[in-house]
């Protein structure tokens, strides 16, 4: 009777649930075992560990950059919407994923805008945004991230 109670507690303690938009990476004895979710999943107590829980919903990164030319300084603000499309790549390739994504986007957009003329920034904003989006997608594709939308405005 005591043994059955122990087995029941052991089995029940490993039952977990995830929301529709959540996924977790499971490590078994420190080695990547797989991605679980959504719904009910079971992780083996003691042997399995949840390495990270991620959301597949669209996330945002704010951009705030300024460009100094000989005549004046232009300040650009914007937002980049992105989402995770490959959870395994996202979790396995990035040490601190949120920080890496935010700083990577900020740096990449600043670098792209820095080399443009001030006239081009105001007249060809849609083309510039499309070019920045495609270059960001190429950069972050290997990390399992898709750039959904970029919105840049001069301040």
N, C-alpha and C positions, 0 to 999 in steps of 0.2 A: 504494500500500500504506500509506504514512504517512497519507494523507488518510482512508482507511477506518478506521484505528486511531484517529485523532482523532475522527471521527464516532461510532465505537463508545464511546469514553470519554465523549464529550459526552452521548450518549443514556443511558448507564448511570449517569452521575453525577446524573441527575435523577430516578431511580427511588427512591421512598420508600414506606414502609409505616406504617400506623396500626393500633392495636388497635381492637377492635370498639366501644369506648366513647369513642374519641378523634376529634376533628375539628380541622382546621386552616383558618385563613383565609389565602388566598394573595393577595399584592399583586403586580401586574405593573407594573413601572416606577412604583411608589408608589401605584397606583390599585387599589381593591378589585376582585379578579378573580373570586373565588368561594370556596366552602367545599368542602373535600375530605375524604374518609374515609368509612368505614373501609376497610381493605385496602390494596392497592397503588395508588399514584397517581404521576403524573409532574409534576414542576415544572421548568420550563425554566431551566436553569442561567444565571446572570448576570442574566436579566430578572425572574425570579420570586423572591419572598421569602416565607417563612412569617412572617406577622405575629404569630400567636399559636396555641398549641395548647391546646384545652380538653377537659375530661372531662365526659361526659354523665351520669356516675354521681352519686348523691345525695351532697351535701356538707353539712357542719354548721357552724353558727355558735353559739357559746356566748353566753348572756345572763347578765349579772350586774348587777342593778340594786337600788337601795334606795329606799324611799318613807318620807318623814318626815312624820308627822302630829303634831298637838299632844300626843297622849298617848304615842306611841312611834314606833319606826322598824322597818319591815318590810323584809326583804331577800329578793329573789326571784332564783332561779337557774333556768336552763332551757337548752333547746337548740332551735334551729330547723333543720329539715332542708329543704334546697332543692336543685333541680337545674335545669340549663340545658335549655330546650325549643326555643329559637330561637337558634342559634349566631350567625347574622349580626347580629341585633339586639344580642346580648350583646357581641360584639366591636366593632361599629361605634359604639355609643352610650356605652360606658364607657371612660374613660381608664385607670383602674386597677381592673379589675372586682372582683377578690377583696376588696380593701380597701373599695371602695364598697359592696359587698353587706354585708360584715360590719358596718361602721359604720352603714349605713342600717337594718339589722335591729335592732341594739342601740338606736339612737336611737328608732326607731319604737315598739318594744315598751316602752321606758322611758316614752315620752310617753303611750302608751295606758294603762299601769298607773297613772301618776301621778295621774290624775283620778278614779280609782275609790275608793270608800270601803273601809276596811279590812275591814268585814263582808262586802262583796260579793266581795272578793278570796278569801276563804276559803270562802264558801258557793256561789258561782256560777263556780267556776274553769273548768269545761268550756265554759260559755257565753262567758266572757271569752276563753278560748283560741280558740274558734271565731270570735269577732268580730275578734280580732287577726289570725288567719290570713286571713280574707277581706279585711281592709284591707291587709295586706301583699301579698296576691296582686294587688289592684288597683294598688298602688304599683309593684310589680316586673314586672307583666305586659308593660309597654312595653319592658322591658329584656331580654325573652326568658327570664324566670326563673319557675319554678313553686314555690310553697311546698308542700312535701309534708306536713310535720307540725310541730306546735309542742308542746313539753312544758315547762310551767312548774311550779315547786315553790317554796313558801316555805321559807326557811331559818331 
